[in-house]
Amino acid sequence: MARNIGSRYTAHQILGRGSAGTVWLGEGPEGPVAIKLLREDLASDQELVGRFVQERTALLGLDHPRVVAVRDLVVDGNDLALVMDLVRGTDLRTRLDRERRLAPEAAVAIIADVADGLAAAHAAGVVHRDVKPENILLDMEGPLGPGGAHPALLTDFGVAKLIDTPGRTKATRIIGTPDYLAPEIVEGLPPRAAVDIYALATVLYELLAGFTPFGGGHPGAVLRRHVTETVVPLPGIPEELWQLVVQCLAKAPASRLRASELAARLRDVLPLLAGIPPLDVDEPDAEPTSEAQEEDPYPTGAAPAAPRRAAVPLVPGASPDSNRDTHTSMRVPAPDELAGGPLGTARAPRPSGARRPGSARHKAEAVRKRRITLSIAAIVVAGALGAGGYLATAGDSDVAPQDSKTSTQP
Protein backbone atom coordinates (compact mmCIF):
# COMPACT_ATOMS: atom_id res chain seq x y z
CA MET A 1 0.00 0.00 0.00
CA ALA A 2 1.43 3.36 -1.05
CA ARG A 3 2.08 6.06 1.54
CA ASN A 4 3.28 9.62 1.26
CA ILE A 5 6.64 10.58 2.78
CA GLY A 6 6.59 14.34 3.16
CA SER A 7 5.18 16.29 0.24
CA ARG A 8 7.64 15.11 -2.43
CA TYR A 9 7.91 11.33 -2.11
CA THR A 10 5.67 8.28 -2.23
CA ALA A 11 6.65 4.89 -0.80
CA HIS A 12 5.17 1.99 -2.78
CA GLN A 13 6.53 -1.29 -1.43
CA ILE A 14 8.91 -2.60 1.21
CA LEU A 15 12.32 -3.68 -0.08
CA GLY A 16 13.75 -4.77 3.25
CA ARG A 17 13.81 -4.30 7.00
CA GLY A 18 16.78 -3.42 9.17
CA SER A 19 17.58 -2.65 12.77
CA ALA A 20 17.10 1.10 12.27
CA GLY A 21 14.05 1.05 10.04
CA THR A 22 12.36 -0.12 6.86
CA VAL A 23 13.55 0.47 3.30
CA TRP A 24 10.88 1.22 0.71
CA LEU A 25 10.87 1.47 -3.05
CA GLY A 26 9.64 4.99 -3.64
CA GLU A 27 9.08 7.67 -6.23
CA GLY A 28 10.25 11.26 -6.15
CA PRO A 29 10.33 14.27 -8.47
CA GLU A 30 13.37 12.84 -10.27
CA GLY A 31 12.25 9.23 -10.50
CA PRO A 32 12.64 6.03 -8.43
CA VAL A 33 14.36 6.29 -5.05
CA ALA A 34 14.98 4.16 -1.98
CA ILE A 35 13.41 5.56 1.18
CA LYS A 36 14.70 4.44 4.57
CA LEU A 37 11.95 5.15 7.06
CA LEU A 38 13.46 5.16 10.53
CA ARG A 39 11.75 3.47 13.44
CA GLU A 40 8.89 5.30 15.13
CA ASP A 41 10.71 5.41 18.46
CA LEU A 42 13.51 7.30 16.72
CA ALA A 43 11.10 9.67 15.03
CA SER A 44 9.46 10.52 18.36
CA ASP A 45 12.77 11.57 19.92
CA GLN A 46 12.93 15.33 19.50
CA GLU A 47 16.61 15.50 20.35
CA LEU A 48 17.33 12.92 17.66
CA VAL A 49 15.21 14.81 15.13
CA GLY A 50 17.24 17.94 15.82
CA ARG A 51 20.48 16.05 15.34
CA PHE A 52 19.05 14.48 12.18
CA VAL A 53 18.51 17.94 10.72
CA GLN A 54 21.97 19.10 11.85
CA GLU A 55 23.58 16.17 10.02
CA ARG A 56 21.76 17.00 6.79
CA THR A 57 24.63 18.95 5.24
CA ALA A 58 27.24 16.28 6.01
CA LEU A 59 25.09 13.43 4.69
CA LEU A 60 23.98 15.23 1.55
CA GLY A 61 27.59 16.23 0.87
CA LEU A 62 28.83 12.65 0.46
CA ASP A 63 29.04 12.30 -3.30
CA HIS A 64 31.09 9.34 -4.49
CA PRO A 65 30.45 6.45 -6.94
CA ARG A 66 31.02 3.92 -4.14
CA VAL A 67 28.63 5.55 -1.67
CA VAL A 68 24.85 5.32 -1.93
CA ALA A 69 23.99 9.00 -2.15
CA VAL A 70 21.50 10.55 0.28
CA ARG A 71 19.27 12.87 -1.75
CA ASP A 72 17.06 14.24 0.99
CA LEU A 73 16.15 14.01 4.65
CA VAL A 74 12.47 14.17 5.51
CA VAL A 75 11.00 15.16 8.86
CA ASP A 76 7.21 15.08 8.64
CA GLY A 77 5.07 14.33 11.68
CA ASN A 78 6.04 10.86 12.86
CA ASP A 79 8.05 10.18 9.71
CA LEU A 80 11.83 10.45 9.81
CA ALA A 81 13.31 9.29 6.52
CA LEU A 82 16.44 9.25 4.39
CA VAL A 83 15.79 9.41 0.66
CA MET A 84 18.61 7.65 -1.19
CA ASP A 85 19.62 6.59 -4.66
CA LEU A 86 18.00 3.33 -5.69
CA VAL A 87 20.56 0.56 -6.25
CA ARG A 88 19.16 -2.28 -8.29
CA GLY A 89 20.78 -5.32 -6.78
CA THR A 90 21.20 -6.99 -3.44
CA ASP A 91 23.23 -6.58 -0.29
CA LEU A 92 26.42 -8.48 0.42
CA ARG A 93 24.83 -10.47 3.27
CA THR A 94 22.34 -11.98 0.85
CA ARG A 95 25.16 -13.10 -1.44
CA LEU A 96 27.10 -14.53 1.51
CA ASP A 97 24.05 -16.45 2.69
CA ARG A 98 23.72 -17.94 -0.79
CA GLU A 99 27.39 -18.71 -1.52
CA ARG A 100 28.80 -19.02 2.03
CA ARG A 101 32.19 -17.62 0.93
CA LEU A 102 33.57 -15.89 -2.16
CA ALA A 103 36.60 -16.50 -4.32
CA PRO A 104 39.46 -14.27 -3.08
CA GLU A 105 39.59 -12.19 -6.27
CA ALA A 106 35.91 -11.25 -6.08
CA ALA A 107 36.09 -10.65 -2.32
CA VAL A 108 39.07 -8.30 -2.65
CA ALA A 109 37.49 -6.40 -5.55
CA ILE A 110 34.35 -5.76 -3.49
CA ILE A 111 36.29 -4.61 -0.42
CA ALA A 112 38.49 -2.33 -2.55
CA ASP A 113 35.34 -0.61 -3.84
CA VAL A 114 34.07 -0.09 -0.29
CA ALA A 115 37.47 1.21 0.81
CA ASP A 116 37.24 3.85 -1.93
CA GLY A 117 33.89 4.96 -0.52
CA LEU A 118 35.25 5.07 3.01
CA ALA A 119 38.23 7.13 1.85
CA ALA A 120 35.88 9.78 0.47
CA ALA A 121 33.79 9.78 3.64
CA HIS A 122 36.79 10.03 5.95
CA ALA A 123 38.17 12.88 3.88
CA ALA A 124 34.86 14.68 4.51
CA GLY A 125 35.12 13.99 8.24
CA VAL A 126 32.39 11.33 8.32
CA VAL A 127 32.87 7.97 10.08
CA HIS A 128 30.42 5.25 9.11
CA ARG A 129 30.64 3.26 12.40
CA ASP A 130 28.56 0.30 11.21
CA VAL A 131 30.37 -1.30 8.26
CA LYS A 132 29.00 -4.82 7.73
CA PRO A 133 27.68 -6.93 4.80
CA GLU A 134 24.12 -5.67 5.33
CA ASN A 135 25.31 -2.13 4.58
CA ILE A 136 27.20 -3.02 1.40
CA LEU A 137 25.07 -3.10 -1.74
CA LEU A 138 25.98 -4.84 -5.01
CA ASP A 139 24.88 -3.06 -8.19
CA MET A 140 23.66 -5.86 -10.47
CA GLU A 141 23.33 -3.44 -13.39
CA GLY A 142 26.93 -2.22 -13.19
CA PRO A 143 29.89 -3.63 -15.15
CA LEU A 144 31.54 -6.74 -13.75
CA GLY A 145 34.94 -6.28 -12.13
CA PRO A 146 37.75 -8.70 -11.23
CA GLY A 147 36.51 -12.18 -10.39
CA GLY A 148 33.08 -11.31 -11.77
CA ALA A 149 32.36 -8.99 -8.84
CA HIS A 150 29.55 -6.49 -9.18
CA PRO A 151 30.31 -2.88 -8.18
CA ALA A 152 29.92 -2.42 -4.43
CA LEU A 153 28.49 0.64 -2.69
CA LEU A 154 28.40 1.50 1.00
CA THR A 155 25.09 2.64 2.43
CA ASP A 156 23.57 3.79 5.74
CA PHE A 157 26.15 6.50 6.42
CA GLY A 158 25.22 8.50 9.46
CA VAL A 159 22.59 6.14 10.87
CA ALA A 160 24.85 4.87 13.68
CA LYS A 161 25.87 8.41 14.52
CA LEU A 162 22.28 9.58 14.54
CA ILE A 163 21.18 6.80 16.88
CA ASP A 164 24.18 7.19 19.19
CA THR A 165 23.21 10.51 20.74
CA PRO A 166 24.04 11.63 24.29
CA GLY A 167 20.36 11.56 25.17
CA ARG A 168 19.83 8.02 23.91
CA THR A 169 22.93 6.23 25.18
CA LYS A 170 25.20 6.49 28.19
CA ALA A 171 28.96 6.75 28.17
CA THR A 172 29.08 3.12 29.36
CA ARG A 173 27.16 1.78 26.35
CA ILE A 174 28.28 0.55 22.93
CA ILE A 175 26.48 1.16 19.66
CA GLY A 176 27.28 -1.28 16.88
CA THR A 177 27.20 -4.87 15.66
CA PRO A 178 29.32 -7.15 17.89
CA ASP A 179 31.13 -9.13 15.17
CA TYR A 180 32.53 -5.97 13.54
CA LEU A 181 33.35 -3.75 16.53
CA ALA A 182 36.91 -2.45 16.81
CA PRO A 183 38.70 -3.08 20.15
CA GLU A 184 38.88 0.61 20.99
CA ILE A 185 35.08 0.86 20.86
CA VAL A 186 34.79 -2.12 23.19
CA GLU A 187 37.14 -0.30 25.57
CA GLY A 188 34.95 2.80 25.52
CA LEU A 189 37.06 5.09 23.33
CA PRO A 190 35.42 7.45 20.81
CA PRO A 191 35.11 6.05 17.27
CA ARG A 192 37.56 7.39 14.70
CA ALA A 193 38.10 6.51 11.05
CA ALA A 194 40.18 3.47 12.05
CA VAL A 195 37.07 1.68 13.38
CA ASP A 196 35.72 1.52 9.83
CA ILE A 197 38.98 -0.03 8.61
CA TYR A 198 38.79 -2.70 11.30
CA ALA A 199 35.17 -3.48 10.41
CA LEU A 200 35.96 -3.61 6.70
CA ALA A 201 38.87 -6.01 7.30
CA THR A 202 36.46 -8.15 9.35
CA VAL A 203 34.07 -8.22 6.38
CA LEU A 204 36.96 -9.23 4.07
CA TYR A 205 37.89 -12.07 6.43
CA GLU A 206 34.25 -13.17 6.46
CA LEU A 207 34.04 -13.14 2.65
CA LEU A 208 37.12 -15.36 2.47
CA ALA A 209 36.42 -17.70 5.39
CA GLY A 210 32.64 -17.79 5.66
CA PHE A 211 32.70 -16.57 9.28
CA THR A 212 33.97 -13.54 11.15
CA PRO A 213 37.32 -13.80 12.99
CA PHE A 214 35.98 -13.15 16.49
CA GLY A 215 32.25 -13.85 16.23
CA GLY A 216 30.12 -16.59 17.76
CA GLY A 217 28.55 -17.22 21.13
CA HIS A 218 27.47 -14.67 23.71
CA PRO A 219 27.98 -11.01 22.69
CA GLY A 220 30.13 -10.46 25.77
CA ALA A 221 32.48 -13.21 24.61
CA VAL A 222 32.61 -11.66 21.14
CA LEU A 223 33.56 -8.27 22.58
CA ARG A 224 36.28 -9.83 24.71
CA ARG A 225 37.80 -11.68 21.74
CA HIS A 226 38.16 -8.42 19.83
CA VAL A 227 40.36 -7.12 22.64
CA THR A 228 42.29 -10.22 23.72
CA GLU A 229 42.56 -12.71 20.86
CA THR A 230 44.65 -12.76 17.69
CA VAL A 231 43.15 -13.57 14.32
CA VAL A 232 43.40 -17.18 13.14
CA PRO A 233 45.34 -17.45 9.83
CA LEU A 234 43.58 -18.41 6.62
CA PRO A 235 45.48 -20.93 4.47
CA GLY A 236 45.41 -20.75 0.70
CA ILE A 237 45.79 -17.01 0.08
CA PRO A 238 48.95 -15.08 -0.86
CA GLU A 239 51.01 -13.78 2.04
CA GLU A 240 50.63 -10.22 0.74
CA LEU A 241 46.84 -10.38 1.16
CA TRP A 242 47.06 -12.00 4.57
CA GLN A 243 49.40 -9.30 5.85
CA LEU A 244 46.89 -6.64 4.76
CA VAL A 245 44.14 -8.41 6.73
CA VAL A 246 46.36 -8.70 9.82
CA GLN A 247 47.44 -5.07 9.66
CA CYS A 248 43.88 -3.79 9.37
CA LEU A 249 42.76 -6.01 12.25
CA ALA A 250 45.50 -4.65 14.51
CA LYS A 251 44.38 -3.92 18.05
CA ALA A 252 46.06 -0.49 17.95
CA PRO A 253 44.13 1.92 15.68
CA ALA A 254 47.33 3.71 14.61
CA SER A 255 48.70 0.47 13.17
CA ARG A 256 45.89 0.13 10.63
CA LEU A 257 46.01 1.42 7.10
CA ARG A 258 43.98 4.40 5.99
CA ALA A 259 41.08 3.69 3.65
CA SER A 260 42.84 5.10 0.57
CA GLU A 261 45.95 3.03 1.34
CA LEU A 262 43.89 -0.11 1.82
CA ALA A 263 42.08 0.36 -1.50
CA ALA A 264 45.37 0.81 -3.38
CA ARG A 265 47.09 -2.15 -1.68
CA LEU A 266 44.13 -4.43 -2.33
CA ARG A 267 44.19 -3.62 -6.03
CA ASP A 268 47.92 -4.32 -6.06
CA VAL A 269 47.33 -7.91 -4.92
CA LEU A 270 44.38 -8.58 -7.26
CA PRO A 271 46.60 -10.08 -10.04
CA LEU A 272 47.88 -12.67 -7.54
CA LEU A 273 44.35 -13.90 -6.84
CA ALA A 274 43.15 -14.74 -10.35
CA GLY A 275 41.82 -18.28 -10.56
CA ILE A 276 42.04 -19.08 -6.82
CA PRO A 277 38.80 -20.86 -5.81
CA PRO A 278 36.91 -20.14 -2.59
CA LEU A 279 38.86 -21.32 0.43
CA ASP A 280 38.15 -24.64 2.10
CA VAL A 281 38.21 -23.56 5.74
CA ASP A 282 36.87 -25.40 8.78
CA GLU A 283 34.42 -23.26 10.68
CA PRO A 284 34.91 -22.85 14.44
CA ASP A 285 32.72 -24.72 16.88
CA ALA A 286 29.58 -23.10 18.22
CA GLU A 287 29.35 -22.26 21.90
CA PRO A 288 26.91 -24.24 24.11
CA THR A 289 23.69 -22.33 24.63
CA SER A 290 22.30 -23.98 27.77
CA GLU A 291 23.37 -25.58 31.03
CA ALA A 292 22.06 -28.91 29.79
CA GLN A 293 24.36 -28.74 26.78
CA GLU A 294 27.31 -27.87 29.00
CA GLU A 295 26.63 -30.85 31.29
CA ASP A 296 26.15 -33.39 28.52
CA PRO A 297 26.20 -31.96 25.00
CA TYR A 298 25.66 -35.39 23.41
CA PRO A 299 23.40 -37.42 25.75
CA THR A 300 22.85 -40.07 23.09
CA GLY A 301 26.60 -40.59 22.68
CA ALA A 302 26.73 -39.34 19.10
CA ALA A 303 28.29 -35.94 18.48
CA PRO A 304 26.38 -33.99 15.81
CA ALA A 305 28.11 -31.92 13.16
CA ALA A 306 29.35 -28.62 14.54
CA PRO A 307 26.74 -25.92 13.77
CA ARG A 308 27.76 -22.80 11.98
CA ARG A 309 28.87 -20.07 14.34
CA ALA A 310 26.41 -17.22 13.95
CA ALA A 311 25.00 -14.23 15.76
CA VAL A 312 22.83 -14.64 18.83
CA PRO A 313 19.86 -12.54 19.91
CA LEU A 314 20.79 -9.61 22.14
CA VAL A 315 17.24 -9.16 23.44
CA PRO A 316 16.02 -11.92 25.81
CA GLY A 317 13.33 -13.99 24.16
CA ALA A 318 14.16 -12.84 20.64
CA SER A 319 14.92 -15.31 17.89
CA PRO A 320 18.52 -15.65 16.69
CA ASP A 321 19.43 -13.02 14.12
CA SER A 322 20.88 -14.94 11.20
CA ASN A 323 21.68 -11.74 9.35
CA ARG A 324 23.65 -10.26 12.25
CA ASP A 325 21.55 -7.12 11.84
CA THR A 326 22.10 -6.44 15.53
CA HIS A 327 22.85 -2.74 15.63
CA THR A 328 22.08 -2.15 19.27
CA SER A 329 23.28 -0.81 22.58
CA MET A 330 25.47 -2.90 24.88
CA ARG A 331 27.34 -2.29 28.12
CA VAL A 332 31.05 -1.55 27.88
CA PRO A 333 32.88 -4.43 29.64
CA ALA A 334 35.07 -3.46 32.58
CA PRO A 335 38.85 -4.04 32.26
CA ASP A 336 38.74 -7.04 34.61
CA GLU A 337 35.99 -8.60 32.50
CA LEU A 338 38.01 -8.20 29.33
CA ALA A 339 41.00 -9.73 31.11
CA GLY A 340 39.00 -12.63 32.51
CA GLY A 341 36.26 -11.54 34.91
CA PRO A 342 32.54 -12.36 34.88
CA LEU A 343 32.47 -12.56 31.11
CA GLY A 344 35.06 -15.35 31.17
CA THR A 345 38.78 -15.89 31.46
CA ALA A 346 41.43 -14.69 29.05
CA ARG A 347 42.91 -17.56 27.09
CA ALA A 348 46.47 -18.17 25.96
CA PRO A 349 46.95 -19.19 22.31
CA ARG A 350 46.01 -22.86 22.03
CA PRO A 351 48.15 -25.43 20.21
CA SER A 352 47.27 -26.30 16.66
CA GLY A 353 44.40 -28.80 16.56
CA ALA A 354 43.39 -28.26 20.19
CA ARG A 355 39.76 -27.53 20.98
CA ARG A 356 38.84 -24.11 22.29
CA PRO A 357 37.96 -24.36 26.00
CA GLY A 358 34.22 -23.90 26.43
CA SER A 359 33.35 -25.18 22.98
CA ALA A 360 30.72 -27.90 22.67
CA ARG A 361 33.24 -30.51 21.59
CA HIS A 362 35.68 -29.53 24.32
CA LYS A 363 32.98 -29.98 26.95
CA ALA A 364 31.88 -33.28 25.41
CA GLU A 365 35.43 -34.56 25.64
CA ALA A 366 35.57 -33.49 29.29
CA VAL A 367 32.30 -35.32 30.02
CA ARG A 368 33.57 -38.47 28.34
CA LYS A 369 36.86 -38.28 30.30
CA ARG A 370 34.95 -37.91 33.58
CA ARG A 371 32.83 -40.96 32.76
CA ILE A 372 35.88 -43.04 31.89
CA THR A 373 37.62 -41.95 35.10
CA LEU A 374 34.57 -42.85 37.20
CA SER A 375 34.26 -46.23 35.48
CA ILE A 376 37.93 -47.04 36.14
CA ALA A 377 37.56 -45.93 39.75
CA ALA A 378 34.52 -48.16 40.19
CA ILE A 379 36.39 -51.15 38.76
CA VAL A 380 39.36 -50.51 41.05
CA VAL A 381 37.13 -50.20 44.12
CA ALA A 382 35.21 -53.34 43.23
CA GLY A 383 38.45 -55.20 42.65
CA ALA A 384 39.85 -54.00 45.95
CA LEU A 385 36.75 -55.12 47.82
CA GLY A 386 36.83 -58.52 46.15
CA ALA A 387 40.52 -58.94 46.86
CA GLY A 388 40.04 -57.91 50.48
CA GLY A 389 37.30 -60.52 50.98
CA TYR A 390 39.48 -63.21 49.42
CA LEU A 391 42.47 -62.41 51.68
CA ALA A 392 40.26 -62.39 54.79
CA THR A 393 38.90 -65.92 54.16
CA ALA A 394 42.06 -67.43 52.72
CA GLY A 395 44.32 -66.13 55.50
CA ASP A 396 42.04 -67.52 58.24
CA SER A 397 41.10 -70.84 56.64
CA ASP A 398 41.57 -72.73 59.89
CA VAL A 399 38.99 -70.60 61.70
CA ALA A 400 35.58 -72.15 61.98
CA PRO A 401 32.75 -70.30 60.22
CA GLN A 402 30.99 -69.51 63.46
CA ASP A 403 34.19 -67.90 64.81
CA SER A 404 34.13 -65.41 61.97
CA LYS A 405 30.77 -63.99 63.05
CA THR A 406 30.56 -60.96 65.31
CA SER A 407 28.96 -61.69 68.61
CA THR A 408 26.43 -59.34 70.07
CA GLN A 409 26.57 -60.89 73.49
CA PRO A 410 28.45 -59.25 76.37
N, C-alpha and C positions, 0 to 999 in steps of 0.2 A: 504494500500500500504506500503510495507516494505521500511525502510530507514536505512542507516548506521549511527551509533552513534560512532564517532571515528573510530579506525581501528579494534576494538575487539568485537563490539556489533552491533546487528541488531534489530531494533524495528519493530514489525509486526502489532500490532493492539492496538488501544486506549482502556485502561481499565477504565479510568476516567479522569475528569478534575477538577482542583482545582484553588485556587486563585493565587498560585505561578507558576503553570505550568500544564503540561499534563503527565499522567502516562501511559506508554506503556507496553505491554507484549513483552518482548524481549528475545534474545538468545545471550549467551556469550560462552566463551571457556569452561566453566564448566556446561553449561546447561541453563535452563530457568531462567530469571531474570525479575525484574520490573525496568523500567527505567523512572525516573522522569525528564522530559525535562523542564527546567525552561523557563519562558517567554522570548521572544526575547529582550524585553527592559532591562531585567536583564542581558542577555548575552552580550549586547552591552555596558554595563557599565564596563569600564576597572578597575576601583577601586574595584568594586564588584568581578570581576574575580580574581583579586589579593587576595582579602580576602577569596574567595572560595578556592583557592589553599592553603592559609595559614591554613585554617580550616581542611584540608585533614586529617592530623594526628589525630586530636581530633575525627573527625567523624568516621574514619576507626577503631579507637581504642575502640569504644563502642561495646562490645561483651557480650551480655546477652540474655538468652532465651526469655525475655519479651520485647526485643527491636528489631525492624526490622533492621537487619544489613546492613550497607552501605559497599558495596564491592569495589566500585571504584568511582572516580570523573573524569568526562570527560570534557575537554575544547578543543573544536575543531571548529575553525571558529566561526560561530554564535550559535553553540550548547554548552550549559552549562547543564550538566546532572549529576544526582546521580544514580548510578547503585546499586540496593538494592535486598535483598532476595525477592523471590516471595512468597507471602502468599496467599494460595488458600482459599479464603473466602470472607468476606465482611467487610465493616467498621461499626462501632457502630451506626453511624447516620442512615444508611440504616435499621438496625434492629429497631431503635427507631421509624423511620417513619412507619414501618410496624406494630409494636406492641404498640406504643404510650408510654408505660411504662413497666418496667420489674418487676418480683417478687423480693422482697428484697434479697433473697439468691443469685440469679443469678447476680443481680446488684453488690452486695458486692464482690462476687467472681471475677468479671471482674475488678473492681476497685483495688482489692488487687493485681491482676496480674500487672496492670499498675504501681501501687506504687512500686512494686519490680523493674520494669524497671527504674523508676525515681530514686530509691535509687542508682542503679548502675551508672546512668548518673551523679547524683550529687556527688557521690564519685570520679568520674573522672573530676569534675569541669565543667560539661556541664549542662546548664539550657535549658530546652526545649523552654519555653516562649509561646507556642501556643497549650497547651493541650486542646483538644475538641473532641467530638465524631468522627468527620471526620478523626482525626489522630490516632484513636484506631482501629486496625484491629482484626477481629475474625477469628482464624484459624479453618476452618470447617473440616479439616482433623485431628486435634488434639483430644486427649481424653477429654471426657466431665468431667467437674468439678462439684462442688456443685450447685444444682439448675439446672443442665443441661447446665451450661455455657460453651461455647467454650473457649479455651485459648485465652487470649487477649495480643496483642503486640502493643507497641507505635511506631509510625513512624514519619517521617518528623523532626527528630532532626536536629537542626542547620539551618533550612530554615529561621525561624524568625530572627535569629542572622545574617544570611547572608544578608537578605534584609535590616535590620535595621543598616545601616552603616552611619557614620558621613556625608558622601557625599550625601546620599540619603534622610536623614531625619534631621530635625532640633531638637534642644533640647526641643522645645515646641510642639513636635508631639508625638503621641502614635502609636506603632505598636502592633497589636493584634486583637482579636475578641471580640467585646464589652461585650457579655454575660459572658465571662470567665476571664475578666481582674481583677487582684487584685487591691485593693484600692491604694496601694503604687505606682502602675504604673500610675493610673489615676492622682495621685498627683505629678507625674514627677520624682519619685525616680528611681534609677537604678534597674533592675530586678535581684533578687536573687533566690535561690532555693525555697523559700517560695511561690513565685508566682505560681509555678507549683502545689504546694499543694492546694492552693486556687482554682485554675482552676480544679484540679481533684475532689475536694469536690463539686464544682459546677456541674461537670458531674455526680457525684453520686446522688446529689439532683435531677438532671434532669431525671436520670434513674428511680428514685423512684416516682417522682411526675408527670413527663411528660412535665415539663417546668422548665426553669432555675429560680433561686431564685430572680434575679434582672433584668431579661430581659424584653423586650417588649417596644414598642413605639420608640420615637426618640433616636438615639444613645447617645445624650447628657444627656437625662433623665436616660438612663441605667448606664452611667458612674457615675452620681450623686448618684444613688441608692447604688452602690457599696461602696461609701464613707459614706453615711448618714443613710441608712436604715438597720434594723436588719432583719435577715432571718425569714420567717414565718414558724412556726412549722408544721411538717407533722404527722398527727395522724396515729396510727396503726403500728408503728414500736417500737421495744424495746428502752427504755431510753438510754441504753448503746450505741446503734448505733446513736441515735440522738445527743448525747453529742459529739461523734466523728465528726459528720457533723458540729456542731456549732463551735467546737474548730478549725477545719481546715478552717472555713469561718471567723475566727476572723479578725477584721480590722487591728490589730497589727501583723506584720509578726512573731515576736518573740513568739507569743502565739500559733502559729500553730505547729502541730507535724512535725517531719521529715518524709521523705518518708518511711524509714525502720520501724519507729515506727507505722506509719499509716498502713502499710501492716500487721504487726504483730497483731495490735489491731483489724483490720477488720476480720482477720481469727479467732480471739478469739470469736467474736460475731456471727460467721457463724452458730454454732449449735442452737442459739436462733431463727434463721430465717427460719428453715426448715418448709415447709408447709404453710408459710404465702403467701397469694395470692397478686397480684399487688394491690397497694393502690387505693382506690376510693377517689380521691382528686379533688375538684372543681378548675378549672383553673381560673387565674385572668382575669379580663376584659381587652380587647384591648383598646388602646388609640385611640381617634378620629384622623383621618388623614387629615381632611380638615376643613375650616372655616364653610362650610355648615353643616357638621356633628355637629360641636360645637354649632351652633345656634339652630338646630333642628334635632337631630340624628334620630328621628323617625317621619318624617312628616306625615305618614299615620296613626299614633297613635298606631301602633303595634310594640313593641320592638322585634327585631330579637334575635335569640340565640347569646350569646356572642361568637365572633370568637376566635379562638385559638391565644394566644399571641405568635408572632413569630418575626423573625428578619425583619428589614426594609432595603431598599437599601441605601447605603451610598453615592452613586454617583447619582446626580440629573438625572432623566430620566431613570434610570435603573429599571428593574423589581425587585420585592421583592425577596430576597434570602432565599428560604425555607430551605436550608441546613445550613444557618448561616456560610457559607464559606466566611466570610467577613474580611479576614486578610488584613488590610489596615492601612493607616495612618490617624490619627485624631488629632485635636488640644487638648492640655492639658487644661482643664477648669481652670479658675482662682479661687482662694479661695472664692471670693464673689459669683461666679457662683455655686460652690458646696454647699455653704451655703444658696443659695436662690437668685441668681442674674438673669441675662438674661435667663439662662437655666430653671429657675423655682424657686419655693420657697421650702425651707426645710420643711418637714412635721413631726409633732409629731405623735407618734404611735396612730392609730385610734382604736376606740372601736371595739370589736368583732362584726361582722355582718355589720359594716358600710362600705359604698362604698368609694373607694379611690377617693379623689378630682381629677377632671380632667378626670376620666374614662367616657366612653360613657354613662353608666347607671346613673352615678352621674349627668352628664350634662342634661340628659333627665329628671331626677327628678326635677332639677332646672327649666327647661323650663316649665314643667307641673305646678310647684308651682307658677311661674310667671303668667301663664295663669289663674290659679284659682284666684290669688290675683287680677288681672285685672278685671276678671268677677265679683267678689264680689264688687270691687270698683265701677264698672259700675252700678250694681244693687242699691248700696247705693246712688249713685249720682242721679239716676233716681227716686228712692223713695223720696229723699230729694226734688227734683224739683216738683214732684207730690204733696207732702205734702205741700210745700210752696204755690202752686197754690190754693190748697183747703183752706188753712187758709186765703189767701188773699180774696177770694170770700165769704167764710162763715163769716168772721169777719166783712165785710162791706155789709151785705145783704140788708141794707136799702138804699144803694146808688144806684141811677139809673144807668143803663148801660152806658148812654152817659157820666155820670160824671167820669166813670172809664177810659175814653180815655184821652190821652195826647193831649193837644191843641197845635197847632203850631202857633196860632195867638198871637200877642203881647198883 
